[in-house]
Amino acid sequence: MITRVVVEHKDRLTRFGFRYIETLLEIQGRTIEEVNPAETNKEDLLHDLASVVYSICVRLYGQRRAKRKAECLVEQLEAQDGQE
């Protein structure tokens, strides 16, 4: 049975809800060992906030790129129809 989970940073285990997982594992008699803990709680909070903003930006830019690709394909298809 696994009794200890070792992670480099707690965000490697989960982005959010670390305390829930930690509590659940403690109830089962298991522990989480963090090798490189954050210096302060502010550092963790800022890192989480940056991760959320980054994730949202990636999604938005991905949607814009997909829309531009689709528009380009439609233009190419319309141009081919006009040539025939």
Summary of the structure (lengths in Angstrom):
residues: 84
radius of gyration: 22.8
end to end distance: 68.7
largest distance: 72.1
contacts: 173
relative contact order: 0.11
helix: 68%
strand: 10%
